[in-house]
Each structure stands twice: as C-alpha cells, then as structure tokens.
Amino acid sequence: MERTRVDALMGAPLRWASAKAAALQTSCRGTVPRRAGRPPPRPLRWIVPPEASEWPINCEPSARELCAAVGRVATKRAVMVAVANKRIATDQYLGKYVDLLREAGVRNFLACALDNQTAAFLEARRTPWYLRRLRTRTGADSSTTDNHA
C-alpha cells in the first residue's frame, strides 16, 4: 500500500514538486514564473501608501482599541487578520490555524473575534485578538448564528 503525506489543513496529498521547481527557478527572489496566457499580477492597492506618516489611519475614538491591536502586531505595516466566531473556535479550526501560523513563523497575525467566547479562546492561547461584535441583517447577535448569517 502506497503511503502519501497529507496536508493536515487541506486533507489533500502534498504536492512539493511544482513548488520546489518554482523556488529553484526563481532562486527564491519572490518572483514566480508566469504561465503563458495568464495576466501579470496586479500591483497592491495600498489602503495607506507606504510613504504615509500616519499609520494606522482612521483611529477616531471608536476605533482606538482596534488601532492599538493592529499597531502591536504589525510588521512594516503589514498585518494578517482572520475573523472568527465561537463556532469556528469551539471546533478547533481557529486553533489549528493559529498553530500553523506559529509554525510558519508568522508574527504579525491578529484575530478578530466576533464574540466573547472566541476572545477568551484566543486569550487562553496567547493569540493577539480584537473583539468586534456584529449584528446580522436580521438583528441577531453574530455569536448566536451560523457562520453564514
């Protein structure tokens, strides 16, 4: 019986050959060879231009907590953000995701919790978080609904 390594997150066989070939071809310069018929990658659309002196922006009183959280985790103004509610946290999906980010060495990560339970889950894991409660279109608290509401 053949043994196949499986990506724990995706549940699919790992495919190293194409990634290895691209890395060797580019010498890890951060450029990926273009395939014929594909458009070139689009330039980044900066929310705040890199040369701007103010960052984070729009930190009026209602957003001071968020700006402080972003400022604590940002690396060269870059922040990776995930949004989650208790249904994802209690199923451990969020925990696995955070573990993978840590293993990959991602330090500029912030989780946006949509309820107190998720915030507590992240706090216990010593993961930077920001609490943002939402209401669905029907008026329900986002922590009481499924992920699609």
Residue pairs with C-beta under 8 A, 6 or more apart in sequence:
4 13
4 14
5 13
5 14
6 12
6 13
6 14
7 13
7 14
8 96
9 96
9 97
9 100
22 32
22 33
25 33
26 32
26 33
34 40
47 57
48 54
48 55
48 56
48 57
48 77
50 77
55 77
56 67
56 70
56 71
56 74
58 67
59 66
59 67
65 130
66 130
66 132
69 110
69 128
69 129
69 130
70 79
70 110
70 130
72 128
73 79
73 107
73 108
73 109
73 110
73 128
74 108
75 107
75 108
78 108
79 108
79 109
79 110
80 101
80 106
80 108
80 109
80 110
81 109
81 110
81 111
81 112
82 94
82 97
82 109
82 110
82 111
82 112
83 111
83 112
83 114
84 93
84 94
84 111
84 112
84 113
84 114
84 118
85 113
85 114
85 115
85 118
85 142
85 143
85 147
86 114
86 115
86 117
86 118
86 121
86 143
87 146
87 147
88 94
88 118
88 147
89 95
89 113
89 117
89 118
89 121
89 122
90 117
90 121
94 111
94 118
94 121
94 122
95 121
95 125
98 109
98 111
98 122
98 125
98 127
101 109
109 127
109 128
110 128
110 129
110 130
111 118
111 122
111 127
111 128
111 129
111 130
112 129
112 130
112 131
112 132
113 119
113 121
113 122
113 129
113 130
113 131
113 132
114 131
114 132
114 133
114 134
114 142
114 143
115 131
115 133
115 141
115 142
115 143
116 131
116 143
117 143
118 129
118 143
119 129
119 131
122 128
122 129
123 129
133 141
133 142
133 143
134 141
134 142
135 141
135 142
136 142
136 145
136 149
137 149
138 149
140 149
142 149
